[in-house]
Amino acid sequence: MKKVLWAFLVLLVGVVLLFDTNGCSTKKKMSQNTTQTQQTVKTQPIVYKDDKSVKVSSEEEKAEEPRFVTIYFDFDKSHIRPDQQNIMNKNAELLFRHDKLKVLIEGYCDERGTDEYNMALGQKRSDSVKTYLMDYGVAGSRITTMSYGEERPVENGHNESAWSKNRRCEFKIVNQL
């Protein structure tokens, strides 16, 4: 009986050693596979945003909400100033990159003039921006316009510095197509 017990014990120790050895080799194989997987991961190209200080992948750039730039106007005018055309082109490019967006263009004026006159001038300004974007190739169905006249000044004041900041058109994202 002692011989049978010893044989069983030796057999049991052999089985434990056998599984223990395979367990270690399996771990080594897993770490080798993990290393191979890590080496085959491809990275996405990095593109630089306009401010050139933040690296963003092209997928992240498409996913983030676009930031439109405000357009400014001369006193009592509704045409796009030459110094604002590059900004308008950038806004148009944003609409091309985010082709499912619809925008509202809000026209504003400074405090000079009657309420009725400023409402009409704000509408002319927003219509002017819409026309520029449509001439650039953006579908008119993606653009809505409205005027707030002098109702929502961005800067309060009774001088040219304040007035020049209030003569503007702002872009608001309405929804996606």
Summary of the structure (lengths in Angstrom):
residues: 177
radius of gyration: 33.2
end to end distance: 84.9
largest distance: 115.0
contacts: 453
relative contact order: 0.14
helix: 53%
strand: 18%
